[in-house]
């Protein structure tokens, strides 16, 4: 009996700190229930691939409209809410601002068996904007949203006033560079390991140059909280399918066909390279060189303007909002 008591005490000593650590961070529902957005969340109901879906978005009107609209597209590890500061800056300058949660992400529907493609997500976004009477807008995309914004501009140039890509993924073709393919099953297994700590470690290394600020915790909790909630497995399957989409659907080869005014905004400390952990060391070390990738992309997109942010990483709008917002307003005014 004494031995059993000792074992129970030891197990409690091990497990209680782990449970307390998990309790330090919130969990959210499969549509990010429980996480508060900075503005009213509206819904666009659509039928896509035979399924009735609901697309969440914020549509924020300025007090003094300048007649222009900016659409904000989030990255894979981000949501429309991450643009909180950008929305405030844009609306203060007179822009109607629409921040969208893509199907499969954040507060939007999480469909089963959905064929994720950038063309499909662009079509969903275009349908939303048409329903709102927005015929032309500046399209801003960050990270994965940068790939989507490029696809949108290629698919709907007449509806794109200006393209802004902020540290977009897809400035290089990882498959062509030597990153091995990972099956959706393998990616799903990796997604299931997602936690606050794994997200923070990844973002610290690749997004923020090893420097962490407490203000970033909220956005990590937003992302990791869905994996800690009741929809964990479905979130992980969608994460796997969208990771495969990013790997298999490069847009970089089509940059010369972009026919709208384009601005690239690149944090120079960014070293993001999805799948680099699967590559041979000599391949991995040359991936994610955003200073070089940004300059190469700007040289291939006709008339593109390049804005470089020394000392900033993958998410300059979060890391240094004032610098980023000033540069964005200047780019939009050109």
Phi, psi and omega per residue, in radians:
X1 nan -0.718 3.138
X2 -1.077 -0.683 3.135
X3 -1.113 -0.754 3.122
X4 -1.079 -0.709 3.130
X5 -1.109 -0.671 3.122
X6 -1.154 -0.745 3.115
X7 -1.089 -0.750 3.134
X8 -1.088 -0.699 3.126
X9 -1.135 -0.716 3.130
X10 -1.139 -0.736 3.115
X11 -1.091 -0.696 3.112
X12 -1.100 -0.720 -3.135
X13 -1.106 -0.570 -3.131
X14 -1.390 -0.787 -2.972
X15 -1.421 -0.591 -3.089
X16 -1.064 -0.796 3.090
X17 -1.053 -0.651 3.125
X18 -1.116 -0.793 3.133
X19 -1.109 -0.714 3.132
X20 -1.115 -0.675 3.128
X21 -1.113 -0.752 3.123
X22 -1.102 -0.658 -3.112
X23 -1.219 -0.287 3.137
X24 -1.196 -0.339 -3.074
X25 -2.116 2.419 -3.061
X26 -1.302 2.789 2.960
X27 -1.998 2.622 -3.097
X28 -2.236 2.819 3.134
X29 -1.260 3.027 -3.087
X30 -1.127 -0.379 3.022
X31 -1.936 0.631 3.090
X32 1.020 0.530 3.049
X33 -1.043 2.339 3.132
X34 1.792 -0.302 3.096
X35 -1.729 2.195 -3.050
X36 -1.541 2.308 3.073
X37 -1.609 2.751 -3.052
X38 -1.307 -0.269 3.136
X39 -2.436 2.946 -3.138
X40 -0.957 2.317 3.076
X41 -1.626 2.119 3.123
X42 -1.848 2.979 -3.042
X43 -2.274 2.332 3.000
X44 -1.951 2.005 -3.120
X45 -1.561 2.281 -3.134
X46 -2.527 2.800 2.998
X47 -1.916 2.143 -3.122
X48 -2.436 2.266 -3.130
X49 0.932 0.685 3.072
X50 1.335 0.176 -3.121
X51 -2.105 2.472 3.028
X52 -1.435 2.081 -3.036
X53 -2.191 2.807 3.141
X54 -2.225 2.140 -3.089
X55 -1.843 2.111 -3.124
X56 -1.518 2.515 3.099
X57 -2.772 2.796 2.980
X58 -1.973 2.331 3.118
X59 -2.165 1.773 -2.970
X60 -1.907 2.106 -3.104
X61 -1.579 2.459 3.087
X62 -1.417 2.770 3.073
X63 -1.220 -0.645 3.132
X64 -2.164 1.544 -3.038
X65 -1.121 2.463 3.038
X66 -1.777 0.094 3.096
X67 1.502 0.069 -3.086
X68 -2.062 2.707 -3.093
X69 -2.192 2.439 3.040
X70 -2.099 2.293 3.109
X71 -1.891 2.274 -3.061
X72 -1.919 2.187 -3.110
X73 -2.004 2.173 -3.026
X74 -1.452 2.908 3.053
X75 -1.543 3.090 -3.096
X76 -1.096 -0.662 -3.106
X77 -1.742 0.369 -3.088
X78 -2.330 3.077 3.109
X79 -2.471 3.033 3.100
X80 -1.002 -0.597 -3.111
X81 -1.085 -0.453 -3.122
X82 -1.086 -0.347 3.141
X83 -1.516 0.297 -3.073
X84 -0.845 -0.910 -3.122
X85 -1.193 -0.664 3.136
X86 -1.125 -0.721 3.107
X87 -1.033 -0.769 3.140
X88 -1.078 -0.754 -3.130
X89 -1.160 -0.734 -3.110
X90 -1.192 -0.787 -3.122
X91 -1.186 -0.591 3.074
X92 -1.100 -0.512 3.137
X93 -1.553 0.034 3.043
X94 1.785 0.042 -3.094
X95 -1.548 2.284 2.876
X96 -1.167 2.310 -3.022
X97 -2.206 2.170 -3.131
X98 -2.055 2.036 -3.138
X99 -1.951 2.159 -2.944
X100 -1.940 2.403 2.882
X101 -1.673 2.052 -3.117
X102 -1.165 2.685 3.036
X103 -0.964 2.297 -3.117
X104 1.687 -0.135 -3.048
X105 -2.198 2.563 2.867
X106 0.964 -2.097 -3.050
X107 -1.583 0.034 3.112
X108 -1.538 2.968 -3.111
X109 -1.018 2.617 3.089
X110 -2.020 1.356 -3.039
X111 -1.249 2.589 3.032
X112 -1.524 2.557 3.054
X113 1.096 0.506 -3.108
X114 -1.522 2.366 3.092
X115 -1.498 1.770 -3.106
X116 -1.428 2.250 3.022
X117 -2.606 2.704 3.097
X118 -1.148 -0.583 3.108
X119 -1.131 -0.696 3.117
X120 -1.162 -0.782 3.131
X121 -1.121 -0.644 3.077
X122 -1.126 -0.732 3.122
X123 -1.113 -0.708 3.088
X124 -1.065 -0.759 -3.129
X125 -1.145 -0.723 3.128
X126 -1.108 -0.709 3.104
X127 -1.096 -0.707 3.078
X128 -1.047 -0.845 -3.095
X129 -1.130 -0.666 3.083
X130 -1.100 -0.678 3.133
X131 -1.140 -0.443 3.136
X132 -1.615 0.008 -3.132
X133 1.323 0.335 3.128
X134 -1.593 1.852 -3.089
X135 -1.529 -0.448 -3.129
X136 -2.624 2.401 -3.103
X137 -2.657 2.753 2.919
X138 -1.378 2.296 -3.086
X139 -1.918 2.042 3.137
X140 -1.990 2.228 3.101
X141 -2.277 2.426 -3.142
X142 -2.027 2.427 3.066
X143 1.019 -2.173 3.057
X144 -0.988 -0.606 3.102
X145 -1.086 -0.397 3.050
X146 -1.203 -0.703 3.046
X147 -1.093 -0.743 3.121
X148 -1.135 -0.717 3.132
X149 -1.094 -0.700 3.097
X150 -1.103 -0.753 3.113
X151 -1.108 -0.691 3.121
X152 -1.076 -0.811 -3.123
X153 -1.112 -0.626 3.098
X154 -1.236 -0.630 -3.096
X155 -1.436 -0.574 -3.044
X156 -2.325 1.063 -3.105
X157 -1.079 -0.569 -3.128
X158 -1.206 -0.332 -3.140
X159 -1.756 0.021 -3.074
X160 -1.927 1.910 3.125
X161 -1.280 -0.743 3.119
X162 -2.708 2.539 3.073
X163 -1.875 2.227 3.056
X164 -2.165 2.107 3.094
X165 -1.989 2.141 -3.109
X166 -1.863 1.966 -3.103
X167 0.661 1.000 -3.082
X168 -1.226 2.584 2.874
X169 -1.238 2.935 3.025
X170 1.403 0.287 3.023
X171 -1.347 -0.117 3.021
X172 -2.486 2.709 3.127
X173 -1.679 1.819 -3.021
X174 -1.127 -0.610 3.105
X175 -1.086 -0.839 -3.138
X176 -1.129 -0.486 -3.141
X177 -1.398 -0.189 3.079
X178 1.961 0.186 3.074
X179 -1.391 2.142 -3.112
X180 -1.151 2.640 3.058
X181 -1.199 2.508 3.012
X182 -2.075 2.294 3.126
X183 -1.159 2.786 3.110
X184 -1.097 -0.593 3.079
X185 -1.089 -0.748 3.129
X186 -1.167 -0.716 3.112
X187 -1.134 -0.635 3.105
X188 -1.089 -0.761 3.121
X189 -1.045 -0.680 3.103
X190 -1.187 -0.750 -3.132
X191 -1.048 -0.623 -3.123
X192 -1.125 -0.312 3.125
X193 -1.501 -0.003 -3.077
X194 -1.131 2.299 3.079
X195 -2.592 3.027 3.083
X196 -0.953 -0.783 -3.070
X197 -1.178 -0.687 -3.131
X198 -1.227 -0.677 3.117
X199 -1.148 -0.773 -3.138
X200 -1.099 -0.746 -3.129
X201 -1.095 -0.754 -3.136
X202 -1.123 -0.834 -3.091
X203 -1.189 -0.626 3.098
X204 -1.045 -0.776 -3.077
X205 -1.251 -0.840 -2.977
X206 -1.718 -0.558 -3.043
X207 -1.559 -0.701 -2.920
X208 -2.114 0.356 3.037
X209 0.997 0.567 3.103
X210 1.466 -0.009 -3.099
X211 -1.892 2.104 -3.097
X212 -1.951 2.467 3.057
X213 -2.094 2.498 3.136
X214 -0.983 -0.474 -3.136
X215 -1.099 -0.387 -3.134
X216 -1.325 -0.348 -3.047
X217 -1.000 -0.668 -3.087
X218 -1.020 -0.708 -3.085
X219 -1.341 -0.508 3.035
X220 -1.207 -0.747 3.100
X221 -1.078 -0.679 3.094
X222 -1.002 -0.814 -3.107
X223 -1.268 -0.954 -3.061
X224 -1.207 -0.448 -3.099
X225 -1.087 -0.522 3.106
X226 -1.236 -0.538 3.096
X227 -1.324 -0.319 3.131
X228 -1.608 -0.102 -3.064
X229 -1.726 -2.963 -3.040
X230 -1.177 -0.408 -3.112
X231 -1.625 0.333 -2.996
X232 -0.889 -0.860 -3.042
X233 -1.191 -0.718 3.118
X234 -1.156 -0.705 3.084
X235 -1.035 -0.716 -3.121
X236 -1.176 -0.691 3.100
X237 -1.122 -0.736 3.121
X238 -1.164 -0.701 3.081
X239 -1.032 -0.685 3.124
X240 -1.170 -0.777 -3.101
X241 -1.189 -0.631 3.134
X242 -1.332 -0.500 3.013
X243 -1.128 -0.722 3.101
X244 -1.134 -0.653 3.082
X245 -1.040 -0.795 -3.125
X246 -1.077 -0.700 -3.114
X247 -1.243 -0.703 -2.967
X248 -1.660 -0.089 -3.051
X249 -2.176 1.071 -3.126
X250 -1.126 2.515 3.114
X251 -1.955 -0.130 -3.023
X252 -1.023 -0.572 -3.107
X253 -1.238 -0.268 -3.106
X254 -1.747 0.030 3.139
X255 -0.929 -0.691 -3.140
X256 -1.093 -0.292 -3.137
X257 -1.590 -0.081 3.125
X258 -1.168 2.161 -2.984
X259 -2.015 0.362 3.121
X260 -2.104 2.737 3.073
X261 -0.986 2.299 -3.006
X262 -2.279 2.400 3.014
X263 -2.158 2.241 3.009
X264 -1.774 2.238 3.130
X265 -2.079 2.013 -2.931
X266 -2.214 2.015 2.949
X267 -1.237 2.184 -2.955
X268 -1.336 -0.252 3.137
X269 -1.620 0.036 -3.108
X270 -1.197 2.358 3.078
X271 -2.330 0.509 -3.097
X272 -1.181 2.256 3.119
X273 -2.647 1.506 -3.129
X274 -0.939 2.297 3.121
X275 1.540 -0.070 -3.121
X276 -1.048 -0.478 3.121
X277 -1.179 -0.283 3.113
X278 -1.608 -0.211 -3.029
X279 -1.535 2.798 3.026
X280 -1.101 2.608 -3.082
X281 -0.932 -0.694 -3.118
X282 -1.198 -0.433 3.061
X283 -1.404 -0.838 -3.065
X284 -1.007 -0.655 -3.041
X285 -1.210 -0.339 -3.138
X286 -1.713 -0.078 -3.112
X287 -1.473 2.720 3.027
X288 1.264 0.440 3.116
X289 -1.457 1.407 -2.991
X290 -1.096 -0.598 3.069
X291 -1.002 -0.814 3.134
X292 -1.243 -0.706 -3.107
X293 -1.146 -0.690 3.127
X294 -1.109 -0.742 3.140
X295 -1.174 -0.678 3.118
X296 -1.143 -0.751 3.135
X297 -1.099 -0.756 -3.133
X298 -1.089 -0.539 -3.133
X299 -1.340 -0.334 -3.106
X300 -1.728 -0.330 3.109
X301 -1.573 2.105 -3.075
X302 -0.958 2.125 3.057
X303 1.242 0.222 -3.067
X304 -1.153 2.511 3.032
X305 -1.777 2.413 -3.137
X306 -1.988 2.195 3.059
X307 -1.997 2.087 -3.116
X308 -1.866 2.412 3.120
X309 -1.991 1.648 3.101
X310 -1.074 2.409 3.066
X311 1.413 0.008 3.114
X312 -1.976 2.763 -3.048
X313 -1.922 -2.407 -2.959
X314 -1.226 -0.478 -3.078
X315 -2.194 1.237 -3.090
X316 -1.068 -0.459 3.126
X317 -1.192 -0.381 3.094
X318 -1.665 -0.697 -3.030
X319 -1.258 -0.703 -3.139
X320 -2.520 1.341 -3.039
X321 -0.972 -0.735 -3.063
X322 -1.100 -0.812 3.133
X323 -1.106 -0.791 -3.118
X324 -1.117 -0.838 -3.064
X325 -1.121 -0.655 3.091
X326 -1.103 -0.752 3.132
X327 -1.169 -0.657 3.132
X328 -1.151 -0.802 3.140
X329 -1.090 -0.648 3.093
X330 -1.134 -0.740 3.139
X331 -1.126 -0.737 -3.118
X332 -1.188 -0.483 -3.109
X333 -1.393 -0.240 -3.085
X334 -1.207 nan nan
